[in-house]
Structure formats: structure tokens, C-alpha cells
Amino acid sequence: MPKMRTHRGAAKRFKVTGSGKLIRKKAYNSHIFTPKNSRRKRRLEEEVEVSRSDSKRIRRLLGTGLNR
């Protein structure tokens, strides 16, 4: 049986921390910055943890173990 391949799109969007949490970037931070204030733009730069409901599906795409 062939090996499971990593979903390359997901690999570029998510990363796993040392403790096993999934991290993602926030949306709406690529263009059209004029109507956004400084505080909002600064907060959009932060990385946040993926919600628990999505993490199982993303781990399957990344090929990391589901046991964490």
C-alpha cells in the first residue's frame, strides 16, 4: 500500500508546536489596509491556535499523529 502524502496546501498554512498544538495565521491581512486601524492590523499579525473541532481534520492532512 502506498504511503500517505502530506497535503502541501495545509503544510504551508499550519504548523505544529513542540507541545503538539496547531498554529495558524489570521485572515484579512494581505491587502486593502486603508480602512483597517493600526490596532486591528497589529492583531491580525498574530498566530493563533486552531480550534479543537478543526484540529483532527488538519492533523490528518498534515500526516501528524492524532494521539496528541
C-alpha positions, 0 to 999 in steps of 0.5 A: 500500500502506498504511503500517505502524502502530506497535503502541501496546501495545509503544510504551508498554512499550519504548523505544529508546536513542540507541545503538539498544538496547531498554529495558524495565521489570521485572515484579512491581512494581505491587502486593502489596509486603508480602512483597517486601524493600526490596532486591528492590523497589529492583531491580525499579525498574530498566530493563533491556535486552531480550534479543537473541532478543526484540529483532527481534520488538519492533523490528518492532512498534515500526516501528524499523529492524532494521539496528541 
